[in-house]
Amino acid sequence: MLPKERVAAVFEHRPTDKVPIYQGGLSSRSASIILGREAYVGGGIQQYREARALWEGPDAHQEFLERTRQDTFDLVRTLELDLVRPSYWRMPEKPTRRIDENTFFYGQEDGVWRVMRFDPAYELYQEIDHSPRPELTLEELEHCVAAAEKAAAEAPPPKPENYPDLLAAIAEFGETHAIPGSGIGICVPREPVWLEAIALRPDLVGRYLMAQATRAARVPAVMAQMGLRYLMGGGDFASKNGPFYSPRSFHQIMLPALQRVSEACHAAGTYHLFASDGDLWPVADDLFGASGVDSFYEIDRRAGMDLARLRDTFPHLTLLGGIASETLHMGTKEEVIAEVRSALAVAKEKGGIIVGCSNLIVAPTPAENIWAMMETLHAER
């Protein structure tokens, strides 16, 4: 089977010739180990690289874009993945000035500004200072929600040219591989005022989520037009200790928004994929049942999101993952191999599963663990 046929069969819960594989994401260091050269992929490091390229000028930025695309696609071929990751993190905002090798200043000296610094060891690009910023109040939140609703109502319908990375991936892999679409994510912001509002003004948070859903619901039609059936959405809202808000709140404010997106996906003939880290069992019946979501990725095995239990409890759900970033980072080679074999065994027995590392393979991950995972996947799937 071609990779795209293998993935289609998994989503349709049909047999495959072998278990399809993917990787949720790779740090630059882990990708560099695989490609044998510095790889322009990853998280915060890509945002820093883009800042540096923008600072150096248009030619440097164009080189950054071309090199990023080449390395992104070379990883798919080198790892022989079935499901393509078409792009990595971006931050196309030119800094105002460069403070030192790893630090940039953004904004206006006498106005709104922030300072971002790159941490090479962990490949993070984070804000370390900013201009005085008053905390958002519940009263001000109402204005934010009204603005979000207005923007959602007035936003023009998306077009294929709005997604250059997806168009490039289609040109490169469209005939052979499965390519996921994007643009349907929904999430409550994790700032304290929003979490407070869930308890005190759930109506506001519900309106905000529905504004997100209004915009997201326009996306499946254009994705289908581009030939993309697997639309990646979701948004982190849990830790290993469970969701950040109650199942009752999830039912009241998140469920209706998710249902709207699922309806739009299904009307366009596409699948709604949802991602979040953490233990999602307290809201699983709503999230994986009533919402209409078709697939779950970023499965956090270490938080109790077990492939076999998920498959048995929600037989309609297509699952992506089974290998934890933490195991790759902190485990022994033998532990990595055991976890890969466990995920493959469930996938072979129960079907409907694409196996891989559910989230980012972080920068400090040992090279031997990366190779142990990939060699076991290819040898035993």
C-alpha positions as CSV (number, residue, x, y, z in Angstrom):
1,M,0.0,0.0,0.0
2,L,1.1,3.6,-0.6
3,P,1.4,5.6,2.6
4,K,-1.7,7.6,1.8
5,E,-3.6,4.4,1.2
6,R,-2.4,3.0,4.6
7,V,-3.6,6.1,6.5
8,A,-6.9,6.2,4.7
9,A,-7.5,2.5,5.6
10,V,-6.7,3.3,9.3
11,F,-9.3,6.1,9.4
12,E,-11.8,3.9,7.7
13,H,-10.9,1.1,10.1
14,R,-9.9,-1.3,7.3
15,P,-6.9,-3.7,7.4
16,T,-3.5,-2.4,6.3
17,D,-0.4,-4.2,5.0
18,K,1.5,-2.8,7.9
19,V,1.0,-0.3,10.8
20,P,1.3,3.3,9.5
21,I,3.8,5.6,11.3
22,Y,4.3,9.3,11.9
23,Q,6.2,11.6,14.3
24,G,4.3,14.4,16.1
25,G,7.4,16.7,15.8
26,L,11.1,16.8,16.1
27,S,13.5,19.2,17.7
28,S,16.3,20.6,15.6
29,R,18.8,18.5,17.4
30,S,16.9,15.3,17.0
31,A,16.3,16.0,13.3
32,S,19.9,16.9,12.8
33,I,20.9,13.5,14.2
34,I,18.6,11.9,11.6
35,L,19.6,13.9,8.6
36,G,23.3,14.1,9.5
37,R,23.3,17.9,9.2
38,E,21.9,20.9,11.0
39,A,18.2,20.6,10.4
40,Y,15.9,23.7,10.1
41,V,12.9,22.3,12.0
42,G,11.7,22.4,15.6
43,G,9.9,24.7,17.9
44,G,11.3,27.8,19.5
45,I,14.6,27.4,17.7
46,Q,12.7,28.0,14.4
47,Q,11.2,31.2,15.7
48,Y,14.7,32.4,16.7
49,R,16.1,31.4,13.3
50,E,13.4,33.3,11.6
51,A,14.0,36.4,13.8
52,R,17.7,36.2,12.9
53,A,16.9,35.8,9.2
54,L,14.5,38.7,9.2
55,W,17.1,40.8,11.0
56,E,19.7,39.9,8.3
57,G,17.5,40.8,5.4
58,P,15.1,39.5,2.7
59,D,17.7,37.1,1.1
60,A,18.5,35.6,4.5
61,H,14.8,35.2,5.2
62,Q,14.1,33.5,1.8
63,E,17.0,31.1,2.5
64,F,15.5,30.3,5.9
65,L,12.1,29.5,4.3
66,E,13.7,27.3,1.6
67,R,16.0,25.5,3.9
68,T,13.1,24.8,6.4
69,R,10.9,23.4,3.7
70,Q,13.7,21.2,2.3
71,D,14.6,19.8,5.8
72,T,10.9,19.2,6.7
73,F,10.4,17.2,3.6
74,D,13.7,15.3,3.8
75,L,12.7,14.1,7.3
76,V,9.5,12.5,5.9
77,R,11.6,10.6,3.3
78,T,14.4,9.7,5.5
79,L,12.1,8.3,8.3
80,E,9.8,6.8,5.7
81,L,6.7,8.3,7.4
82,D,3.2,7.7,6.2
83,L,1.7,10.9,7.5
84,V,3.5,14.1,6.6
85,R,4.2,17.0,9.0
86,P,4.1,19.9,6.5
87,S,5.6,22.7,8.6
88,Y,7.2,23.7,11.9
89,W,6.9,26.7,14.1
90,R,7.1,30.2,12.7
91,M,7.3,33.8,14.0
92,P,7.4,36.1,11.0
93,E,7.9,39.3,13.0
94,K,11.0,41.4,12.3
95,P,12.8,42.5,15.5
96,T,13.3,46.2,16.2
97,R,16.9,45.6,17.3
98,R,19.4,42.9,18.3
99,I,20.7,43.0,21.8
100,D,23.2,40.1,21.6
101,E,23.6,36.8,19.7
102,N,20.6,35.2,21.2
103,T,18.4,38.1,22.3
104,F,16.1,40.4,20.2
105,F,14.0,43.4,21.1
106,Y,10.5,43.8,19.6
107,G,8.2,46.8,19.5
108,Q,8.8,50.5,20.4
109,E,11.2,51.7,23.0
110,D,8.7,54.3,24.3
111,G,5.6,52.1,23.8
112,V,4.7,48.5,23.9
113,W,7.8,46.2,23.7
114,R,9.1,42.8,24.7
115,V,12.5,41.0,24.7
116,M,12.9,37.5,23.5
117,R,15.9,35.2,24.2
118,F,17.0,31.9,22.7
119,D,18.1,29.0,24.9
120,P,20.3,26.8,22.7
121,A,20.3,23.8,25.2
122,Y,16.5,23.4,25.1
123,E,15.8,25.2,21.8
124,L,13.4,27.6,23.5
125,Y,12.7,31.2,22.4
126,Q,11.0,32.9,25.2
127,E,9.9,36.3,26.5
128,I,12.3,37.5,29.3
129,D,11.1,41.1,29.7
130,H,8.3,43.4,28.5
131,S,6.8,46.8,28.9
132,P,4.4,47.4,31.8
133,R,1.3,45.3,31.0
134,P,-1.9,45.7,33.1
135,E,-3.6,42.5,33.9
136,L,-6.8,41.9,31.9
137,T,-9.9,42.1,34.1
138,L,-13.2,40.3,33.7
139,E,-14.8,43.6,32.6
140,E,-12.2,44.0,29.9
141,L,-12.6,40.4,28.8
142,E,-16.1,41.3,27.5
143,H,-14.6,43.7,25.0
144,C,-12.1,41.0,23.9
145,V,-14.9,38.6,23.3
146,A,-17.0,41.1,21.4
147,A,-13.9,41.9,19.2
148,A,-13.4,38.2,18.6
149,E,-17.0,37.7,17.6
150,K,-16.8,40.7,15.2
151,A,-13.6,39.5,13.6
152,A,-15.1,36.0,13.2
153,A,-18.2,37.4,11.5
154,E,-16.3,39.6,9.2
155,A,-13.3,37.4,8.3
156,P,-13.2,36.5,4.6
157,P,-13.5,32.8,3.6
158,P,-10.1,31.2,3.5
159,K,-8.5,30.3,0.1
160,P,-5.9,27.7,-0.8
161,E,-3.3,30.4,-1.3
162,N,-3.6,31.2,2.4
163,Y,-1.8,27.9,3.1
164,P,1.6,28.0,1.2
165,D,3.2,25.3,3.3
166,L,0.3,22.9,2.7
167,L,0.4,23.7,-1.1
168,A,4.1,22.9,-1.1
169,A,3.5,19.6,0.8
170,I,0.8,18.6,-1.7
171,A,3.1,19.3,-4.6
172,E,5.8,17.2,-3.0
173,F,3.8,14.3,-1.5
174,G,0.2,14.5,-2.7
175,E,0.4,11.5,-4.9
176,T,2.0,9.2,-2.3
177,H,1.5,10.4,1.3
178,A,-1.3,11.5,3.7
179,I,-1.1,15.2,4.4
180,P,-3.0,16.8,7.3
181,G,-4.7,20.1,7.1
182,S,-5.0,22.7,9.8
183,G,-6.9,25.8,11.0
184,I,-9.6,24.2,13.1
185,G,-8.1,24.5,16.6
186,I,-10.2,25.6,19.5
187,C,-8.9,26.4,23.0
188,V,-9.5,28.4,26.1
189,P,-6.5,30.7,26.7
190,R,-4.5,29.6,29.8
191,E,-4.1,33.0,31.3
192,P,-5.5,33.3,34.8
193,V,-8.3,35.7,33.9
194,W,-9.7,33.2,31.4
195,L,-9.6,30.3,33.8
196,E,-11.2,32.6,36.4
197,A,-13.9,33.5,33.8
198,I,-14.8,29.8,33.3
199,A,-16.1,29.8,36.9
200,L,-17.4,33.4,37.1
201,R,-18.5,34.2,33.5
202,P,-18.8,31.0,31.6
203,D,-21.1,32.8,29.1
204,L,-18.2,34.9,28.0
205,V,-15.8,32.0,27.5
206,G,-18.5,30.1,25.7
207,R,-19.0,33.0,23.3
208,Y,-15.3,33.2,22.7
209,L,-15.0,29.5,21.9
210,M,-18.0,29.8,19.6
211,A,-16.2,32.7,17.8
212,Q,-13.2,30.4,17.3
213,A,-15.6,27.7,16.0
214,T,-17.2,30.2,13.6
215,R,-13.8,30.8,12.0
216,A,-12.8,27.2,12.1
217,A,-16.0,26.0,10.5
218,R,-15.1,27.9,7.3
219,V,-11.8,25.9,6.9
220,P,-12.9,22.3,6.1
221,A,-14.4,23.3,2.7
222,V,-11.2,24.8,1.5
223,M,-9.1,21.9,2.9
224,A,-11.4,19.5,1.0
225,Q,-10.9,21.6,-2.1
226,M,-7.1,21.1,-1.7
227,G,-7.6,17.4,-1.3
228,L,-6.8,17.3,2.5
229,R,-9.1,15.0,4.6
230,Y,-7.4,14.9,8.0
231,L,-7.7,18.2,9.7
232,M,-5.6,18.7,12.9
233,G,-7.2,20.8,15.6
234,G,-7.7,20.8,19.3
235,G,-5.8,22.8,21.9
236,D,-4.0,21.9,25.2
237,F,-6.2,22.0,28.3
238,A,-4.9,19.3,30.6
239,S,-1.9,18.0,32.6
240,K,-1.2,14.6,33.9
241,N,-3.5,15.5,36.8
242,G,-6.5,16.1,34.5
243,P,-8.2,19.0,32.7
244,F,-7.6,22.6,33.9
245,Y,-11.4,23.0,34.3
246,S,-14.3,20.8,35.3
247,P,-16.1,18.3,33.2
248,R,-19.3,20.3,33.7
249,S,-17.6,23.4,32.3
250,F,-16.3,21.4,29.4
251,H,-19.8,20.2,28.7
252,Q,-21.3,23.6,28.8
253,I,-18.7,25.8,27.0
254,M,-16.4,23.6,24.9
255,L,-18.7,20.8,23.7
256,P,-21.0,23.1,21.6
257,A,-18.0,24.7,19.8
258,L,-16.4,21.3,19.1
259,Q,-19.7,20.0,17.7
260,R,-19.9,23.0,15.3
261,V,-16.4,22.2,14.0
262,S,-17.2,18.5,13.7
263,E,-20.3,19.2,11.7
264,A,-18.4,21.5,9.3
265,C,-15.7,18.8,8.9
266,H,-18.2,16.1,8.2
267,A,-20.2,18.3,5.8
268,A,-17.0,18.8,3.8
269,G,-16.1,15.1,3.9
270,T,-13.1,15.6,6.2
271,Y,-12.1,14.2,9.6
272,H,-11.8,16.3,12.8
273,L,-8.6,15.4,14.7
274,F,-8.3,16.7,18.2
275,A,-5.0,17.1,20.2
276,S,-4.2,17.8,23.8
277,D,-1.6,16.6,26.3
278,G,-2.6,15.3,29.7
279,D,-5.2,13.0,31.3
280,L,-8.5,13.6,29.4
281,W,-10.5,10.7,30.8
282,P,-12.7,13.0,33.0
283,V,-14.1,14.6,29.8
284,A,-13.7,11.6,27.5
285,D,-17.3,10.9,26.9
286,D,-18.0,14.4,25.7
287,L,-14.6,14.9,23.9
288,F,-14.5,11.6,22.1
289,G,-18.2,10.8,21.9
290,A,-20.7,13.6,21.9
291,S,-18.4,16.1,20.2
292,G,-18.2,14.2,16.9
293,V,-14.4,14.3,16.9
294,D,-13.0,11.5,14.7
295,S,-9.4,11.2,15.9
296,F,-7.2,11.9,18.9
297,Y,-3.5,12.8,18.7
298,E,-0.8,14.0,21.1
299,I,-1.9,11.0,23.2
300,D,-0.1,11.3,26.6
301,R,0.7,7.7,27.5
302,R,2.4,8.8,30.7
303,A,-0.8,10.6,31.8
304,G,-2.9,7.4,31.4
305,M,-4.2,7.8,27.9
306,D,-3.6,4.2,27.0
307,L,-4.1,3.1,23.4
308,A,-5.8,-0.2,24.2
309,R,-8.3,1.4,26.7
310,L,-9.0,4.2,24.2
311,R,-9.6,1.8,21.4
312,D,-11.9,-0.4,23.5
313,T,-13.8,2.5,24.9
314,F,-14.2,4.5,21.7
315,P,-14.0,2.0,18.8
316,H,-14.8,4.7,16.2
317,L,-11.9,6.9,17.2
318,T,-8.7,6.9,15.1
319,L,-5.6,7.2,17.4
320,L,-2.2,8.7,16.6
321,G,0.7,8.1,19.0
322,G,1.5,5.5,21.6
323,I,5.2,6.5,22.2
324,A,5.8,9.2,24.9
325,S,8.3,12.0,24.5
326,E,9.3,11.5,28.1
327,T,10.2,7.8,27.4
328,L,12.4,8.8,24.5
329,H,14.0,11.6,26.5
330,M,14.5,10.0,29.9
331,G,14.2,6.2,29.3
332,T,16.7,3.6,28.4
333,K,17.1,2.1,25.0
334,E,15.4,-1.0,26.2
335,E,12.5,1.0,27.6
336,V,12.0,2.8,24.3
337,I,12.0,-0.5,22.4
338,A,9.4,-2.0,24.8
339,E,7.1,1.1,24.5
340,V,7.3,1.0,20.7
341,R,6.5,-2.8,20.7
342,S,3.6,-2.2,23.0
343,A,2.1,0.4,20.7
344,L,2.6,-1.7,17.6
345,A,1.0,-4.7,19.3
346,V,-2.1,-2.8,20.1
347,A,-2.2,-1.3,16.6
348,K,-1.9,-4.7,15.0
349,E,-4.5,-6.3,17.3
350,K,-7.1,-3.6,17.3
351,G,-6.5,-1.4,14.2
352,G,-7.4,2.2,13.8
353,I,-4.0,3.4,15.1
354,I,-1.0,5.3,13.6
355,V,2.0,4.8,15.8
356,G,4.7,7.3,16.6
357,C,5.9,9.8,19.2
358,S,2.8,11.7,20.1
359,N,4.6,15.0,20.7
360,L,7.9,16.7,20.2
361,I,11.1,14.7,20.4
362,V,12.9,17.2,22.6
363,A,16.4,18.5,22.1
364,P,18.2,16.5,24.9
365,T,16.8,13.1,23.6
366,P,19.7,10.6,23.3
367,A,20.5,9.6,19.7
368,E,20.4,5.9,20.5
369,N,16.8,6.2,21.7
370,I,15.8,8.0,18.5
371,W,17.4,5.2,16.4
372,A,16.0,2.5,18.7
373,M,12.4,3.9,18.1
374,M,12.8,4.2,14.3
375,E,14.6,0.8,13.8
376,T,11.9,-1.0,15.9
377,L,9.1,0.8,14.1
378,H,10.4,-0.2,10.6
379,A,11.5,-3.7,11.6
380,E,8.3,-4.8,13.4
381,R,5.3,-2.8,12.0
